[in-house]
Amino acid sequence: MTPRNHIVRQDPQVYPNALHDYHSAIRGPKNIPKQVIMATQQSESVPKDPGHPHANTTNISFKFYDQRRSNAPFGYEHFVSLPPSYNLNTAKQWPLILFLHGAGESQRGANESYASIRHGVPKIILCYDKLKAGDTPAINVPLAPRLRKSRQTQQADKSIEPVDAEVCTMLAENFVTVTPSLNMDFGYGWNASILSALLDEIVEQYRIDLDKIHVTGFSMGGYGTWDLAMQSPNRFATLMPICGGGDTIRASSIAHIPHWVHHGDKDDIIPVRASQQMVDALKKAGAPEVKFTRYPELMHDSWSEAYNNIEVYQWILSHQRRVKGDEKVVPEDNKVFVGESGEI
C-alpha cells in the first residue's frame, strides 16, 4: 500500500517537465515571514555586504542589494553591475540583462550568495574585472559544500575556466546586469510576480532603456525565464532560456518575443525534449524568430558554451521590444516595504 504522504515522481523521459514540477511539489514555500511592513520608507536600495569576498571588484561596479519593495512577504537579494561608463553620460539609457541562476546555485546557508555568481552573466562580470586588472579573465569562486558531490558538479565544473576577453568586454561595457540570488528558505523556483516587482524597482533606480530589457537563465532559471515572460509578455526584448522548459499551452502569449534557446542533447537532468517542446509550441504559434542551439556532446552544463559565445550578446544588442505595454507590471497598491531578510 502506498504511504499517504508518498509522492510518485513522473518519468522525465515521458514528461520532460517532471523534474521541475516534482521539486515544486515537494519543496513548496516554507518559512515565509507572516508579516510585512507598509511604511513611508525610502525605496532606494543601499548596497550591503554579501558576507563573503567573492563579489569584490575594483574595475566595475558590482554590488549587492536587498529588494526593498515587493508584492509578497519577501524579496530577492540581488547583484547589480553597471558599465564603467555609466556615470560619464548621464543622458544615456542602457540595455538590461536579468540573469536567473539554476537551483544548484541557490542560497541554502548563511552568506551563500557566492553560489549565485559562479556561472553565466555574473561570472563574466567578475572575469571582466580580472581582465581590466591585467589578470587572466577567470574566477575562483568556491563551491558551496553541498555541491561538491552533486551530480552536476561531477559531470564537470566549468566555472573556473576563463572567458574570452571580447565576451567579457561586450557584456560588461554594454549592459546593466541584475542577478537575483534565490534563497531556498523561501521555496524552490523563481516567483515571476516578485521578479516583476524587482524589475519595477530596477527601472526606477537606474537609467534603463525600457525597450531593451532581456531575460536569460539556465536550468531552474530557464524555467524562470519563460515563466516571467508569460507573466508580463510585453516587457521584454529577447528571451534566452538555457536547459529549461516551460508551459507549452501558454507559449502563444510570448511568440512575438525573439528567442534563442540552448540545450545539451545528453542532458540527463532536464531532458532536451523540454526545450524542444517549447520551441515547437512557439513555432506553431507563429513565432517569427526562434533560434534553437542543441549541443550534441553536452550534458546539463550547456550554459558555459552559450554564455561564452560573443554572438549571443551581438544578437541581444540587435533587438528591442516589439510589443509595448508592460512598462510597470505590479500595481503600486500591491507593493509593500520588506524588512531585512523579510523580517520586521
matplotlib code that plots the C-alpha trace (Angstrom):
import matplotlib.pyplot as plt

x = [0.0, 1.4, 2.1, -0.4, 2.3, 4.3, 4.9, 5.4, 7.9, 7.0, 9.5, 11.3, 11.8, 8.0, 7.2, 10.2, 9.0, 8.6, 11.9, 10.9, 7.3, 8.4, 10.6, 8.0, 5.5, 7.7, 9.6, 6.7, 7.3, 8.4, 9.4, 7.6, 7.5, 4.0, 4.2, 5.4, 5.8, 3.8, 5.5, 6.9, 10.4, 12.9, 12.6, 16.1, 18.3, 21.5, 24.4, 25.2, 27.9, 27.2, 29.2, 31.9, 34.8, 33.9, 31.9, 34.6, 35.6, 37.8, 37.2, 33.5, 30.6, 29.1, 27.1, 24.7, 21.3, 18.0, 14.8, 13.0, 9.5, 7.6, 4.1, 4.9, 6.4, 9.9, 12.0, 15.2, 18.7, 20.4, 23.7, 23.8, 26.6, 26.9, 29.1, 32.2, 31.0, 27.5, 28.2, 30.0, 27.0, 24.0, 21.6, 22.2, 19.7, 21.1, 20.1, 19.4, 20.0, 18.2, 20.0, 18.3, 20.6, 19.8, 18.6, 22.1, 23.3, 20.6, 21.4, 20.9, 23.1, 24.3, 26.1, 26.0, 25.1, 28.5, 26.9, 24.8, 27.7, 29.8, 28.3, 26.8, 26.4, 27.9, 30.8, 31.6, 31.3, 33.9, 36.1, 36.0, 37.2, 40.1, 40.8, 41.0, 43.4, 45.7, 44.9, 43.6, 39.8, 38.9, 37.4, 37.9, 34.6, 34.4, 31.7, 29.2, 30.0, 26.7, 27.6, 30.9, 29.4, 26.4, 25.7, 26.0, 29.5, 30.7, 29.8, 32.1, 32.6, 33.5, 33.1, 36.9, 37.5, 38.5, 36.2, 37.2, 38.2, 36.0, 33.0, 33.9, 34.1, 31.0, 28.8, 30.3, 30.6, 27.2, 24.7, 23.4, 23.0, 20.9, 21.5, 18.8, 20.0, 17.3, 17.1, 15.7, 14.2, 11.5, 10.8, 12.0, 11.7, 11.6, 8.5, 7.5, 5.4, 8.3, 10.7, 8.3, 8.3, 12.1, 12.3, 9.9, 12.4, 15.4, 14.0, 13.1, 16.6, 18.7, 18.7, 17.3, 16.0, 12.5, 12.6, 15.8, 15.2, 16.4, 16.0, 18.1, 18.7, 19.7, 18.1, 15.7, 16.5, 15.5, 12.1, 12.0, 12.8, 9.8, 7.5, 8.5, 7.9, 4.4, 3.7, 4.5, 4.7, 5.0, 8.0, 11.0, 13.1, 14.5, 14.4, 17.3, 16.4, 19.1, 18.4, 15.0, 11.4, 8.0, 4.3, 3.6, -0.1, 0.8, 3.6, 1.4, 1.4, 5.2, 5.5, 6.2, 9.4, 12.6, 14.1, 17.4, 17.1, 20.0, 20.2, 22.6, 21.5, 22.9, 21.3, 20.2, 18.9, 16.4, 15.9, 16.4, 12.8, 11.7, 13.2, 12.2, 8.5, 8.6, 10.4, 7.8, 4.9, 6.3, 6.7, 3.2, 2.0, 3.7, 6.8, 8.8, 12.2, 13.1, 16.7, 17.5, 21.1, 21.5, 24.9, 25.3, 28.1, 27.0, 25.1, 23.4, 26.0, 25.2, 25.3, 29.1, 29.2, 26.2, 27.3, 30.9, 29.6, 30.1, 27.3, 24.8, 25.5, 25.6, 22.2, 20.8, 22.1, 20.5, 17.0, 14.5, 11.0, 8.4, 5.2, 5.0, 2.6, 4.3, 6.4, 5.5, 3.9, 2.9, 0.4, 1.8, -1.1, 0.1, 3.7, 4.9, 8.3, 10.1, 12.4, 15.8, 15.5, 11.7, 11.6, 10.1]
y = [0.0, 3.4, 5.6, 8.5, 11.2, 9.4, 11.4, 9.4, 11.1, 11.1, 9.8, 12.8, 10.8, 10.7, 14.1, 16.4, 18.9, 16.2, 17.1, 20.7, 20.0, 17.4, 19.7, 22.4, 20.0, 18.7, 22.0, 24.4, 27.7, 27.3, 29.7, 32.6, 35.6, 36.2, 39.9, 42.8, 46.4, 49.1, 52.4, 55.6, 54.3, 55.3, 52.9, 53.3, 50.3, 50.7, 48.3, 45.7, 43.3, 39.9, 38.3, 36.9, 38.5, 36.8, 39.7, 42.3, 44.3, 47.3, 47.9, 47.6, 48.4, 45.1, 45.5, 43.5, 44.8, 43.8, 44.1, 46.9, 46.7, 43.5, 42.2, 39.3, 38.9, 38.6, 39.9, 38.8, 39.8, 40.7, 41.8, 44.8, 45.6, 49.0, 49.6, 51.6, 54.5, 54.5, 57.8, 59.5, 60.0, 60.8, 61.0, 57.5, 54.8, 51.3, 47.8, 45.5, 41.7, 39.9, 36.7, 33.8, 31.1, 27.4, 25.5, 24.3, 28.0, 29.0, 30.0, 27.3, 28.7, 31.9, 34.3, 31.8, 34.2, 33.4, 30.3, 32.5, 34.2, 31.2, 30.8, 32.8, 36.5, 37.4, 35.1, 37.1, 40.4, 39.1, 37.9, 41.4, 42.9, 40.5, 41.3, 45.0, 44.4, 42.7, 39.2, 36.1, 36.6, 33.7, 33.4, 31.1, 31.3, 28.2, 25.5, 25.6, 22.5, 20.8, 21.0, 19.2, 15.8, 16.8, 15.1, 18.3, 19.1, 15.5, 15.9, 18.9, 22.2, 24.8, 27.8, 28.3, 28.3, 31.7, 33.7, 35.2, 38.9, 40.0, 38.4, 40.0, 43.4, 43.1, 42.2, 44.3, 47.5, 47.4, 46.2, 46.8, 43.3, 42.1, 38.8, 37.9, 35.3, 32.9, 31.7, 28.2, 29.2, 30.9, 27.8, 26.3, 28.1, 31.7, 33.6, 35.6, 38.1, 39.0, 39.2, 41.6, 43.8, 43.7, 44.8, 47.7, 48.7, 48.4, 50.6, 53.3, 53.4, 53.1, 54.6, 51.6, 51.6, 50.1, 48.7, 46.8, 44.5, 41.0, 37.8, 34.7, 31.9, 28.2, 25.1, 26.4, 29.8, 28.6, 27.7, 31.0, 32.9, 31.5, 31.9, 35.5, 36.4, 34.8, 36.9, 40.1, 39.3, 42.9, 43.8, 42.0, 42.4, 38.9, 35.7, 33.2, 30.1, 27.5, 23.8, 24.7, 24.1, 25.9, 25.8, 25.0, 25.8, 29.5, 29.7, 31.7, 34.6, 35.1, 34.1, 37.7, 37.8, 36.7, 33.6, 31.9, 28.5, 26.4, 22.8, 19.9, 16.7, 14.5, 16.4, 13.8, 16.3, 18.2, 16.4, 18.3, 17.4, 20.1, 22.8, 21.2, 21.1, 24.8, 25.6, 23.6, 25.3, 28.7, 27.9, 26.5, 29.8, 31.7, 33.0, 35.0, 34.4, 31.2, 30.0, 26.7, 25.6, 22.0, 20.8, 17.2, 16.3, 18.4, 17.3, 19.6, 22.4, 23.9, 27.4, 27.7, 27.3, 29.6, 32.5, 32.3, 32.9, 36.5, 36.1, 35.8, 39.4, 40.7, 39.1, 40.6, 44.1, 44.0, 43.6, 45.9, 45.3, 44.6, 45.0, 47.6, 47.7, 46.3, 49.3, 48.6, 45.3, 45.3, 47.9, 50.3, 49.5, 45.8, 46.7, 46.9, 47.6, 44.4, 44.4, 42.8, 39.1, 39.6, 40.4, 43.5]
z = [0.0, -1.0, 2.1, 2.4, 2.0, -0.7, -3.9, -7.1, -9.4, -13.1, -15.5, -17.1, -20.3, -20.7, -19.0, -19.6, -17.0, -14.4, -12.6, -12.2, -11.3, -8.8, -6.9, -7.0, -5.4, -2.6, -1.9, -1.7, 0.0, 3.7, 6.4, 4.7, 7.1, 8.3, 8.3, 6.1, 6.7, 5.0, 5.8, 4.3, 3.9, 1.3, -1.6, -2.9, -2.3, -0.3, -1.1, 1.6, 2.5, 1.0, 3.8, 1.5, -0.6, -3.9, -5.3, -4.6, -7.7, -8.5, -12.2, -12.5, -10.1, -8.9, -5.7, -3.6, -2.5, -0.9, -2.8, -0.9, -2.3, -3.1, -3.5, -1.2, 2.3, 0.9, -2.0, -3.7, -2.8, -6.0, -7.6, -10.0, -12.4, -14.0, -17.1, -16.3, -18.4, -16.7, -14.9, -17.7, -19.9, -17.6, -20.6, -21.9, -21.2, -21.0, -22.1, -19.1, -18.8, -16.0, -15.2, -13.4, -11.9, -11.5, -8.5, -7.5, -7.3, -4.8, -1.2, 1.4, 4.1, 5.6, 3.3, 0.5, -2.3, -3.8, -5.3, -7.5, -9.2, -10.2, -13.7, -16.5, -16.6, -13.1, -13.8, -16.9, -15.0, -12.5, -15.3, -16.8, -13.5, -13.6, -17.3, -16.6, -13.7, -16.2, -14.9, -16.7, -17.1, -14.8, -11.3, -8.4, -6.5, -4.3, -4.5, -1.7, 0.4, -0.5, -4.2, -4.0, -4.6, -6.7, -10.0, -11.9, -10.4, -11.0, -14.7, -15.0, -13.2, -15.8, -13.5, -13.2, -16.9, -18.3, -20.5, -23.8, -23.4, -26.2, -24.5, -21.1, -22.7, -24.8, -21.8, -19.1, -21.1, -22.9, -20.3, -16.8, -15.4, -12.5, -10.8, -8.2, -5.6, -4.7, -1.1, -0.7, 2.7, 0.6, -1.6, -4.8, -8.1, -9.3, -8.4, -11.5, -9.6, -7.2, -10.1, -11.8, -8.7, -8.6, -12.2, -11.4, -8.7, -11.0, -13.8, -11.3, -9.9, -13.0, -16.5, -18.3, -21.9, -21.4, -25.0, -24.3, -21.3, -21.8, -19.7, -19.6, -17.2, -17.0, -15.6, -13.0, -14.4, -17.9, -16.5, -14.7, -17.9, -19.7, -16.7, -16.1, -19.8, -19.6, -16.5, -18.5, -22.2, -23.4, -21.3, -22.9, -26.0, -26.1, -24.1, -23.8, -21.8, -21.4, -20.5, -19.1, -20.0, -19.9, -20.3, -23.9, -23.5, -22.9, -25.5, -27.9, -25.4, -25.9, -29.5, -30.6, -28.5, -30.2, -28.6, -28.6, -26.8, -25.8, -24.5, -24.4, -26.2, -23.4, -20.6, -18.0, -15.5, -17.7, -21.0, -24.2, -25.0, -22.5, -24.7, -27.9, -26.9, -26.2, -29.5, -31.3, -29.5, -30.3, -33.9, -34.1, -32.6, -35.5, -33.7, -36.2, -34.6, -32.6, -32.7, -31.1, -30.5, -29.5, -28.3, -29.3, -26.8, -23.8, -20.7, -18.3, -18.5, -21.8, -20.3, -20.3, -24.0, -24.6, -22.4, -23.7, -27.3, -28.4, -31.0, -28.1, -27.0, -30.5, -31.1, -27.8, -28.7, -32.1, -30.7, -29.0, -27.7, -30.4, -28.4, -25.7, -22.7, -19.6, -18.5, -14.9, -14.0, -10.4, -9.2, -6.6, -4.3, -4.2, -3.1, 0.5, 2.0, 3.2, 6.2, 6.1, 5.3, 5.2, 8.9, 10.7]

ax = plt.figure().add_subplot(projection="3d")
ax.plot(x, y, z, "-o")
ax.set_aspect("equal")
plt.show()
